[in-house]
Amino acid sequence: MARSFIATAKLSTRRQATFPVATCEALGLQPGDTIRFERRAVDGETVWVIRGPELDWSWFGAGRHYATGKSHDMAAIRKSIAQGRARHRRG
């Protein structure tokens, strides 16, 4: 079960709010990030969902071409690591 988390922020006259550090950390927010507010109905009551930035998955699979045609068993992985370390030492 998720732990309850309550935080407050005061709205300035310019309609700006400063989020508590714990809230920013929980949402994964960094300065300059965009926050999405979504209105939802839950059990007949209106609630607001605050979402942090979407994860950038564009990099996912970027290394696939390096792995194509190579063995993925532990012995081959260890051998590859050892070769890389040897090249690094000589380097």
C-alpha positions in Angstrom: 0.0 0.0 0.0 1.3 3.5 -0.9 2.3 5.8 1.9 0.2 8.9 2.3 2.1 12.1 1.4 0.7 15.6 2.0 2.5 18.8 1.1 1.3 22.3 0.7 2.4 25.3 -1.4 1.2 28.9 -1.3 0.2 30.6 -4.5 1.7 34.1 -5.0 -0.1 37.1 -6.5 1.5 36.1 -9.8 -0.1 32.6 -9.5 3.3 31.0 -8.9 3.9 28.3 -6.4 7.1 26.9 -4.9 7.0 23.2 -4.5 8.5 21.6 -1.3 11.8 19.8 -1.9 10.2 16.4 -0.9 7.5 16.9 -3.6 10.0 17.7 -6.3 12.1 14.7 -5.4 9.0 12.4 -5.3 8.0 13.7 -8.8 11.6 13.7 -10.2 11.4 17.4 -10.9 14.4 19.6 -11.9 14.4 23.3 -12.5 12.9 24.1 -15.9 10.9 20.9 -16.1 7.3 21.1 -17.3 4.6 19.8 -15.0 1.2 18.4 -16.2 -2.0 18.8 -14.2 -4.8 16.4 -15.1 -8.3 16.7 -13.8 -9.9 13.3 -13.0 -13.0 12.0 -11.4 -12.4 9.4 -8.7 -15.4 7.9 -6.9 -17.5 10.8 -8.1 -15.1 13.4 -6.7 -12.8 15.7 -8.8 -9.1 15.2 -8.1 -6.0 16.7 -9.7 -3.1 14.5 -10.8 0.3 16.2 -11.0 2.7 14.6 -13.4 6.4 15.2 -13.7 8.3 15.1 -17.0 7.8 12.2 -19.4 10.7 9.8 -19.5 12.8 10.1 -22.6 13.0 6.5 -24.1 14.5 7.6 -27.4 17.9 6.2 -26.4 16.4 2.7 -25.7 17.9 0.1 -28.0 20.6 2.5 -29.2 23.3 0.0 -28.5 21.6 -2.9 -30.2 23.9 -2.8 -33.2 26.9 -3.4 -31.0 25.4 -6.6 -29.6 24.1 -8.1 -32.8 25.9 -11.3 -33.7 27.8 -11.5 -30.4 27.6 -14.1 -27.7 25.8 -13.1 -24.5 26.9 -16.0 -22.3 28.9 -15.0 -19.1 32.2 -16.6 -20.4 32.1 -14.4 -23.5 31.1 -11.3 -21.5 34.0 -11.8 -19.1 36.4 -12.4 -22.0 35.3 -9.1 -23.6 35.7 -7.2 -20.4 39.2 -8.6 -19.9 40.2 -7.7 -23.5 38.8 -4.1 -22.9 40.8 -3.7 -19.7 44.0 -5.0 -21.4 43.6 -2.4 -24.2 42.9 0.3 -21.7 46.1 -0.5 -19.7 48.2 -0.4 -22.9 46.4 2.7 -24.1 
